[in-house]
Amino acid sequence: MKQRWMAAAAMTALILASGGAAFAQIANDSSAPVDISADQQENINSQCRTIFSGNVEMLQDKSRMRASVVNAYSKRKPGQSGSNACGDVDHIEADGDVYFVNQTQTVRGDHAVYTYANDTIVITGNVIVLRGQDVARGDRMTVNTKTNDVKLESNTKGRGKPGRVRSVIYPDDSKDQQPAAGDR
C-alpha cells in the first residue's frame, strides 16, 4: 500500500512540474502544447521573470493546473543584457489555491515551487492529495521528480493531536487478491 501511495504522489509531482527546460510542462506528453490563460501577463526582463495573474489556468494534454498567480523565473545568461539575457526556466512558483488535476488524481495546496536544478517540487499549505478514494493530508509535500522520493510532513507533532499527517488508503481488492489454492 505504501508504494502505491508514494507512486501516486510522485506521479503528481512529475506531471505537475517535470520537464527540464520546458517553460511550464504539466502533462506526461511534453510535446503537447501548453495553453496558459490568465487575467494578466507581465514580463519583467530585468528580473528574468514572467508573471501570470488572476485566475491562471494551464492546460496540457489531459492535465490542468490552476492558481491565483504563477511566476516563472529564468536563469540569466552569462555576459548578456536586455531582453536576450534570460535563458531557460530556473524555477516556477504558483500561489493561491493551487489546484492540479489529471485523469487519475488531484492535488491541492496554497503554494507550490518547482526547482529545476534539484528536480524538486515543494507544495505547502493545507496539502491534500486525492487518487480515487485514497486521501492524504499534510502541511508540506516534497517530491524529488528524478527519484520519486516523497515526504509528507505536518507542523503538528504528537500522537492524538489533530493536524498531523494523515492518509486514508482503500485497498484495491481486485489487484491484490491471489486465487485460492483450489481455484488454480
VODRENDO-571989 format. One record per residue (C-alpha): x, y, z; residue number from 1; residue in one letter. Coordinates in pm, 1 decimal. Each point is the difference from the previous one (the first is absolute). Example, Ala and Ser with C-alpha at 12.3 -4.5 7.8 and 13.67 -1.06 7.14 Angstrom:
<atoms>
<atom><east>1230.0</east><north>-450.0</north><up>780.0</up><num>1</num><residuo>A</residuo></atom>
<atom><east>137.0</east><north>344.0</north><up>-66.0</up><num>2</num><residuo>S</residuo></atom>
</atoms>
This chain:
<atoms>
<atom><east>0.0</east><north>0.0</north><up>0.0</up><num>1</num><residuo>M</residuo></atom>
<atom><east>277.6</east><north>243.8</north><up>88.3</up><num>2</num><residuo>K</residuo></atom>
<atom><east>161.2</east><north>-43.2</north><up>-341.6</up><num>3</num><residuo>Q</residuo></atom>
<atom><east>-331.7</east><north>61.7</north><up>-174.2</up><num>4</num><residuo>R</residuo></atom>
<atom><east>-53.2</east><north>325.4</north><up>187.8</up><num>5</num><residuo>W</residuo></atom>
<atom><east>357.8</east><north>113.7</north><up>-53.5</up><num>6</num><residuo>M</residuo></atom>
<atom><east>-38.8</east><north>-66.9</north><up>-371.0</up><num>7</num><residuo>A</residuo></atom>
<atom><east>-315.7</east><north>212.3</north><up>-8.7</up><num>8</num><residuo>A</residuo></atom>
<atom><east>173.1</east><north>291.3</north><up>171.1</up><num>9</num><residuo>A</residuo></atom>
<atom><east>307.3</east><north>-33.5</north><up>-219.5</up><num>10</num><residuo>A</residuo></atom>
<atom><east>-211.4</east><north>-11.8</north><up>-314.4</up><num>11</num><residuo>M</residuo></atom>
<atom><east>-175.7</east><north>315.6</north><up>113.7</up><num>12</num><residuo>T</residuo></atom>
<atom><east>331.4</east><north>176.3</north><up>34.1</up><num>13</num><residuo>A</residuo></atom>
<atom><east>130.6</east><north>-134.2</north><up>-330.0</up><num>14</num><residuo>L</residuo></atom>
<atom><east>-303.5</east><north>116.8</north><up>-188.3</up><num>15</num><residuo>I</residuo></atom>
<atom><east>-21.9</east><north>332.2</north><up>179.1</up><num>16</num><residuo>L</residuo></atom>
<atom><east>356.5</east><north>105.0</north><up>-49.9</up><num>17</num><residuo>A</residuo></atom>
<atom><east>223.4</east><north>-223.5</north><up>-206.4</up><num>18</num><residuo>S</residuo></atom>
<atom><east>173.9</east><north>95.7</north><up>-315.2</up><num>19</num><residuo>G</residuo></atom>
<atom><east>356.6</east><north>132.9</north><up>16.4</up><num>20</num><residuo>G</residuo></atom>
<atom><east>1.2</east><north>322.5</north><up>-195.3</up><num>21</num><residuo>A</residuo></atom>
<atom><east>-370.4</east><north>-4.2</north><up>-81.4</up><num>22</num><residuo>A</residuo></atom>
<atom><east>-172.7</east><north>322.4</north><up>94.9</up><num>23</num><residuo>F</residuo></atom>
<atom><east>-292.2</east><north>-149.1</north><up>185.1</up><num>24</num><residuo>A</residuo></atom>
<atom><east>-52.8</east><north>-363.0</north><up>-84.4</up><num>25</num><residuo>Q</residuo></atom>
<atom><east>-291.9</east><north>-144.7</north><up>195.2</up><num>26</num><residuo>I</residuo></atom>
<atom><east>-75.9</east><north>-322.9</north><up>-186.6</up><num>27</num><residuo>A</residuo></atom>
<atom><east>177.3</east><north>-326.0</north><up>-79.5</up><num>28</num><residuo>N</residuo></atom>
<atom><east>8.8</east><north>90.6</north><up>-370.3</up><num>29</num><residuo>D</residuo></atom>
<atom><east>259.8</east><north>278.2</north><up>-4.0</up><num>30</num><residuo>S</residuo></atom>
<atom><east>-56.4</east><north>51.4</north><up>-373.1</up><num>31</num><residuo>S</residuo></atom>
<atom><east>-361.5</east><north>105.2</north><up>55.5</up><num>32</num><residuo>A</residuo></atom>
<atom><east>-51.5</east><north>377.4</north><up>-11.8</up><num>33</num><residuo>P</residuo></atom>
<atom><east>-39.7</east><north>187.1</north><up>329.3</up><num>34</num><residuo>V</residuo></atom>
<atom><east>-304.9</east><north>228.6</north><up>-1.3</up><num>35</num><residuo>D</residuo></atom>
<atom><east>30.7</east><north>269.7</north><up>268.4</up><num>36</num><residuo>I</residuo></atom>
<atom><east>-282.3</east><north>242.1</north><up>68.4</up><num>37</num><residuo>S</residuo></atom>
<atom><east>-10.9</east><north>271.4</north><up>265.2</up><num>38</num><residuo>A</residuo></atom>
<atom><east>-152.4</east><north>338.1</north><up>61.8</up><num>39</num><residuo>D</residuo></atom>
<atom><east>344.9</east><north>152.4</north><up>-45.7</up><num>40</num><residuo>Q</residuo></atom>
<atom><east>353.7</east><north>-84.4</north><up>-116.5</up><num>41</num><residuo>Q</residuo></atom>
<atom><east>305.0</east><north>209.0</north><up>81.0</up><num>42</num><residuo>E</residuo></atom>
<atom><east>358.2</east><north>-56.0</north><up>-118.0</up><num>43</num><residuo>N</residuo></atom>
<atom><east>268.2</east><north>165.3</north><up>212.6</up><num>44</num><residuo>I</residuo></atom>
<atom><east>314.2</east><north>-54.3</north><up>-206.1</up><num>45</num><residuo>N</residuo></atom>
<atom><east>223.8</east><north>174.9</north><up>255.0</up><num>46</num><residuo>S</residuo></atom>
<atom><east>-94.0</east><north>-277.0</north><up>247.5</up><num>47</num><residuo>Q</residuo></atom>
<atom><east>-32.6</east><north>-280.4</north><up>-260.1</up><num>48</num><residuo>C</residuo></atom>
<atom><east>-349.5</east><north>-52.9</north><up>135.9</up><num>49</num><residuo>R</residuo></atom>
<atom><east>-339.0</east><north>-62.2</north><up>-160.9</up><num>50</num><residuo>T</residuo></atom>
<atom><east>-310.1</east><north>48.9</north><up>213.8</up><num>51</num><residuo>I</residuo></atom>
<atom><east>-340.9</east><north>-143.4</north><up>-83.0</up><num>52</num><residuo>F</residuo></atom>
<atom><east>-262.8</east><north>135.7</north><up>237.2</up><num>53</num><residuo>S</residuo></atom>
<atom><east>-372.3</east><north>-21.4</north><up>54.3</up><num>54</num><residuo>G</residuo></atom>
<atom><east>-170.6</east><north>-335.3</north><up>-39.4</up><num>55</num><residuo>N</residuo></atom>
<atom><east>301.3</east><north>-165.4</north><up>-163.7</up><num>56</num><residuo>V</residuo></atom>
<atom><east>-76.0</east><north>-323.0</north><up>-179.2</up><num>57</num><residuo>E</residuo></atom>
<atom><east>260.1</east><north>-215.7</north><up>-171.5</up><num>58</num><residuo>M</residuo></atom>
<atom><east>-115.3</east><north>-285.5</north><up>-223.0</up><num>59</num><residuo>L</residuo></atom>
<atom><east>217.6</east><north>-264.8</north><up>-162.7</up><num>60</num><residuo>Q</residuo></atom>
<atom><east>-132.0</east><north>-320.6</north><up>-147.4</up><num>61</num><residuo>D</residuo></atom>
<atom><east>-251.7</east><north>-128.7</north><up>260.0</up><num>62</num><residuo>K</residuo></atom>
<atom><east>151.5</east><north>183.8</north><up>298.7</up><num>63</num><residuo>S</residuo></atom>
<atom><east>-101.2</east><north>332.9</north><up>152.3</up><num>64</num><residuo>R</residuo></atom>
<atom><east>157.5</east><north>226.3</north><up>261.1</up><num>65</num><residuo>M</residuo></atom>
<atom><east>-166.6</east><north>304.5</north><up>151.3</up><num>66</num><residuo>R</residuo></atom>
<atom><east>133.8</east><north>265.0</north><up>236.8</up><num>67</num><residuo>A</residuo></atom>
<atom><east>-52.7</east><north>365.9</north><up>79.8</up><num>68</num><residuo>S</residuo></atom>
<atom><east>353.6</east><north>90.6</north><up>-111.9</up><num>69</num><residuo>V</residuo></atom>
<atom><east>276.3</east><north>-190.6</north><up>-181.0</up><num>70</num><residuo>V</residuo></atom>
<atom><east>354.8</east><north>142.3</north><up>-17.1</up><num>71</num><residuo>N</residuo></atom>
<atom><east>261.3</east><north>-149.2</north><up>-232.2</up><num>72</num><residuo>A</residuo></atom>
<atom><east>359.7</east><north>100.5</north><up>78.2</up><num>73</num><residuo>Y</residuo></atom>
<atom><east>262.3</east><north>-53.1</north><up>-269.2</up><num>74</num><residuo>S</residuo></atom>
<atom><east>376.5</east><north>-26.7</north><up>34.4</up><num>75</num><residuo>K</residuo></atom>
<atom><east>204.2</east><north>299.7</north><up>-105.7</up><num>76</num><residuo>R</residuo></atom>
<atom><east>236.6</east><north>-79.0</north><up>-289.3</up><num>77</num><residuo>K</residuo></atom>
<atom><east>361.3</east><north>86.0</north><up>81.8</up><num>78</num><residuo>P</residuo></atom>
<atom><east>122.7</east><north>314.8</north><up>-174.0</up><num>79</num><residuo>G</residuo></atom>
<atom><east>-343.4</east><north>87.3</north><up>-142.1</up><num>80</num><residuo>Q</residuo></atom>
<atom><east>-217.4</east><north>303.9</north><up>65.2</up><num>81</num><residuo>S</residuo></atom>
<atom><east>-343.6</east><north>122.6</north><up>-99.7</up><num>82</num><residuo>G</residuo></atom>
<atom><east>-279.6</east><north>-224.1</north><up>-120.9</up><num>83</num><residuo>S</residuo></atom>
<atom><east>250.9</east><north>-262.5</north><up>-124.2</up><num>84</num><residuo>N</residuo></atom>
<atom><east>149.6</east><north>-46.3</north><up>349.6</up><num>85</num><residuo>A</residuo></atom>
<atom><east>-261.9</east><north>-249.8</north><up>113.6</up><num>86</num><residuo>C</residuo></atom>
<atom><east>50.2</east><north>-368.5</north><up>-74.8</up><num>87</num><residuo>G</residuo></atom>
<atom><east>-164.3</east><north>-322.0</north><up>115.0</up><num>88</num><residuo>D</residuo></atom>
<atom><east>-244.6</east><north>-7.5</north><up>288.6</up><num>89</num><residuo>V</residuo></atom>
<atom><east>166.2</east><north>-38.5</north><up>342.2</up><num>90</num><residuo>D</residuo></atom>
<atom><east>-310.9</east><north>-42.7</north><up>212.8</up><num>91</num><residuo>H</residuo></atom>
<atom><east>-375.2</east><north>49.2</north><up>-5.4</up><num>92</num><residuo>I</residuo></atom>
<atom><east>-214.7</east><north>119.0</north><up>290.7</up><num>93</num><residuo>E</residuo></atom>
<atom><east>-377.9</east><north>-33.0</north><up>18.7</up><num>94</num><residuo>A</residuo></atom>
<atom><east>-196.4</east><north>179.8</north><up>272.0</up><num>95</num><residuo>D</residuo></atom>
<atom><east>-356.4</east><north>16.1</north><up>120.9</up><num>96</num><residuo>G</residuo></atom>
<atom><east>-228.1</east><north>-303.1</north><up>-13.9</up><num>97</num><residuo>D</residuo></atom>
<atom><east>242.8</east><north>-207.0</north><up>-203.3</up><num>98</num><residuo>V</residuo></atom>
<atom><east>-198.0</east><north>-281.2</north><up>-157.1</up><num>99</num><residuo>Y</residuo></atom>
<atom><east>118.0</east><north>-272.1</north><up>-234.6</up><num>100</num><residuo>F</residuo></atom>
<atom><east>-210.0</east><north>-271.5</north><up>-159.0</up><num>101</num><residuo>V</residuo></atom>
<atom><east>57.9</east><north>-273.0</north><up>-256.0</up><num>102</num><residuo>N</residuo></atom>
<atom><east>-192.4</east><north>-314.5</north><up>-90.1</up><num>103</num><residuo>Q</residuo></atom>
<atom><east>99.2</east><north>-186.6</north><up>317.4</up><num>104</num><residuo>T</residuo></atom>
<atom><east>74.2</east><north>248.1</north><up>278.5</up><num>105</num><residuo>Q</residuo></atom>
<atom><east>-45.8</east><north>344.3</north><up>151.4</up><num>106</num><residuo>T</residuo></atom>
<atom><east>242.8</east><north>204.9</north><up>209.6</up><num>107</num><residuo>V</residuo></atom>
<atom><east>-85.2</east><north>314.5</north><up>191.3</up><num>108</num><residuo>R</residuo></atom>
<atom><east>221.6</east><north>237.9</north><up>199.4</up><num>109</num><residuo>G</residuo></atom>
<atom><east>53.1</east><north>367.6</north><up>69.8</up><num>110</num><residuo>D</residuo></atom>
<atom><east>346.2</east><north>29.8</north><up>-158.7</up><num>111</num><residuo>H</residuo></atom>
<atom><east>217.7</east><north>-209.6</north><up>-230.9</up><num>112</num><residuo>A</residuo></atom>
<atom><east>361.6</east><north>41.6</north><up>-111.8</up><num>113</num><residuo>V</residuo></atom>
<atom><east>175.3</east><north>-211.5</north><up>-260.0</up><num>114</num><residuo>Y</residuo></atom>
<atom><east>378.0</east><north>41.0</north><up>-19.2</up><num>115</num><residuo>T</residuo></atom>
<atom><east>161.5</east><north>-144.6</north><up>-311.5</up><num>116</num><residuo>Y</residuo></atom>
<atom><east>356.5</east><north>-17.1</north><up>141.1</up><num>117</num><residuo>A</residuo></atom>
<atom><east>-87.9</east><north>-260.3</north><up>264.0</up><num>118</num><residuo>N</residuo></atom>
<atom><east>-313.0</east><north>-144.1</north><up>-167.0</up><num>119</num><residuo>D</residuo></atom>
<atom><east>-204.4</east><north>77.0</north><up>310.2</up><num>120</num><residuo>T</residuo></atom>
<atom><east>-352.5</east><north>121.3</north><up>44.9</up><num>121</num><residuo>I</residuo></atom>
<atom><east>-118.9</east><north>127.5</north><up>336.4</up><num>122</num><residuo>V</residuo></atom>
<atom><east>-372.1</east><north>49.3</north><up>58.6</up><num>123</num><residuo>I</residuo></atom>
<atom><east>-98.7</east><north>175.0</north><up>323.3</up><num>124</num><residuo>T</residuo></atom>
<atom><east>-308.8</east><north>115.8</north><up>182.8</up><num>125</num><residuo>G</residuo></atom>
<atom><east>-283.1</east><north>-243.3</north><up>67.3</up><num>126</num><residuo>N</residuo></atom>
<atom><east>123.6</east><north>-256.9</north><up>-251.2</up><num>127</num><residuo>V</residuo></atom>
<atom><east>-261.8</east><north>-252.1</north><up>-111.1</up><num>128</num><residuo>I</residuo></atom>
<atom><east>72.5</east><north>-279.0</north><up>-248.1</up><num>129</num><residuo>V</residuo></atom>
<atom><east>-285.0</east><north>-212.5</north><up>-139.7</up><num>130</num><residuo>L</residuo></atom>
<atom><east>19.5</east><north>-306.5</north><up>-220.2</up><num>131</num><residuo>R</residuo></atom>
<atom><east>-321.1</east><north>-193.8</north><up>-34.1</up><num>132</num><residuo>G</residuo></atom>
<atom><east>-125.5</east><north>-33.2</north><up>356.1</up><num>133</num><residuo>Q</residuo></atom>
<atom><east>349.5</east><north>30.3</north><up>151.8</up><num>134</num><residuo>D</residuo></atom>
<atom><east>69.8</east><north>327.3</north><up>183.4</up><num>135</num><residuo>V</residuo></atom>
<atom><east>315.6</east><north>139.6</north><up>161.0</up><num>136</num><residuo>A</residuo></atom>
<atom><east>31.7</east><north>328.1</north><up>189.0</up><num>137</num><residuo>R</residuo></atom>
<atom><east>289.3</east><north>195.8</north><up>143.2</up><num>138</num><residuo>G</residuo></atom>
<atom><east>157.6</east><north>343.5</north><up>20.2</up><num>139</num><residuo>D</residuo></atom>
<atom><east>290.2</east><north>-61.3</north><up>-239.4</up><num>140</num><residuo>R</residuo></atom>
<atom><east>69.9</east><north>-252.8</north><up>-274.2</up><num>141</num><residuo>M</residuo></atom>
<atom><east>347.0</east><north>-26.5</north><up>-153.8</up><num>142</num><residuo>T</residuo></atom>
<atom><east>56.8</east><north>-214.5</north><up>-307.0</up><num>143</num><residuo>V</residuo></atom>
<atom><east>321.9</east><north>-70.2</north><up>-187.4</up><num>144</num><residuo>N</residuo></atom>
<atom><east>-119.2</east><north>-51.7</north><up>-355.6</up><num>145</num><residuo>T</residuo></atom>
<atom><east>309.3</east><north>-200.5</north><up>-102.5</up><num>146</num><residuo>K</residuo></atom>
<atom><east>-3.3</east><north>-252.9</north><up>286.1</up><num>147</num><residuo>T</residuo></atom>
<atom><east>-374.7</east><north>14.5</north><up>78.4</up><num>148</num><residuo>N</residuo></atom>
<atom><east>87.0</east><north>44.0</north><up>368.7</up><num>149</num><residuo>D</residuo></atom>
<atom><east>-295.0</east><north>160.6</north><up>179.3</up><num>150</num><residuo>V</residuo></atom>
<atom><east>-22.4</east><north>151.9</north><up>346.1</up><num>151</num><residuo>K</residuo></atom>
<atom><east>-327.8</east><north>123.1</north><up>148.5</up><num>152</num><residuo>L</residuo></atom>
<atom><east>39.7</east><north>203.2</north><up>318.8</up><num>153</num><residuo>E</residuo></atom>
<atom><east>-209.9</east><north>180.0</north><up>257.8</up><num>154</num><residuo>S</residuo></atom>
<atom><east>80.7</east><north>283.4</north><up>237.4</up><num>155</num><residuo>N</residuo></atom>
<atom><east>-194.5</east><north>-184.8</north><up>271.0</up><num>156</num><residuo>T</residuo></atom>
<atom><east>188.8</east><north>-262.8</north><up>198.0</up><num>157</num><residuo>K</residuo></atom>
<atom><east>-120.1</east><north>-252.2</north><up>256.8</up><num>158</num><residuo>G</residuo></atom>
<atom><east>-238.3</east><north>-292.2</north><up>8.2</up><num>159</num><residuo>R</residuo></atom>
<atom><east>-370.2</east><north>82.1</north><up>10.0</up><num>160</num><residuo>G</residuo></atom>
<atom><east>38.4</east><north>365.9</north><up>-100.7</up><num>161</num><residuo>K</residuo></atom>
<atom><east>-210.0</east><north>129.9</north><up>-288.6</up><num>162</num><residuo>P</residuo></atom>
<atom><east>184.5</east><north>128.8</north><up>-304.0</up><num>163</num><residuo>G</residuo></atom>
<atom><east>261.2</east><north>-274.7</north><up>-29.7</up><num>164</num><residuo>R</residuo></atom>
<atom><east>75.2</east><north>-166.9</north><up>-334.5</up><num>165</num><residuo>V</residuo></atom>
<atom><east>-288.9</east><north>-225.9</north><up>-81.9</up><num>166</num><residuo>R</residuo></atom>
<atom><east>-64.0</east><north>-248.1</north><up>-280.5</up><num>167</num><residuo>S</residuo></atom>
<atom><east>-308.4</east><north>-206.4</north><up>-64.8</up><num>168</num><residuo>V</residuo></atom>
<atom><east>71.1</east><north>-273.1</north><up>-253.0</up><num>169</num><residuo>I</residuo></atom>
<atom><east>-261.0</east><north>-236.6</north><up>-138.2</up><num>170</num><residuo>Y</residuo></atom>
<atom><east>151.3</east><north>-331.4</north><up>-112.9</up><num>171</num><residuo>P</residuo></atom>
<atom><east>-75.2</east><north>-93.6</north><up>-357.7</up><num>172</num><residuo>D</residuo></atom>
<atom><east>-131.0</east><north>-351.9</north><up>60.4</up><num>173</num><residuo>D</residuo></atom>
<atom><east>-11.4</east><north>-92.0</north><up>-367.7</up><num>174</num><residuo>S</residuo></atom>
<atom><east>377.9</east><north>48.5</north><up>-42.8</up><num>175</num><residuo>K</residuo></atom>
<atom><east>118.7</east><north>-136.0</north><up>334.2</up><num>176</num><residuo>D</residuo></atom>
<atom><east>-194.9</east><north>-324.6</north><up>18.7</up><num>177</num><residuo>Q</residuo></atom>
<atom><east>181.2</east><north>-323.5</north><up>-72.7</up><num>178</num><residuo>Q</residuo></atom>
<atom><east>-206.9</east><north>-294.3</north><up>-121.1</up><num>179</num><residuo>P</residuo></atom>
<atom><east>-59.5</east><north>-260.8</north><up>268.5</up><num>180</num><residuo>A</residuo></atom>
<atom><east>199.8</east><north>-324.7</north><up>-29.8</up><num>181</num><residuo>A</residuo></atom>
<atom><east>-311.8</east><north>-186.3</north><up>-118.3</up><num>182</num><residuo>G</residuo></atom>
<atom><east>-78.7</east><north>266.1</north><up>-263.6</up><num>183</num><residuo>D</residuo></atom>
<atom><east>322.2</east><north>-43.4</north><up>-204.1</up><num>184</num><residuo>R</residuo></atom>
</atoms>
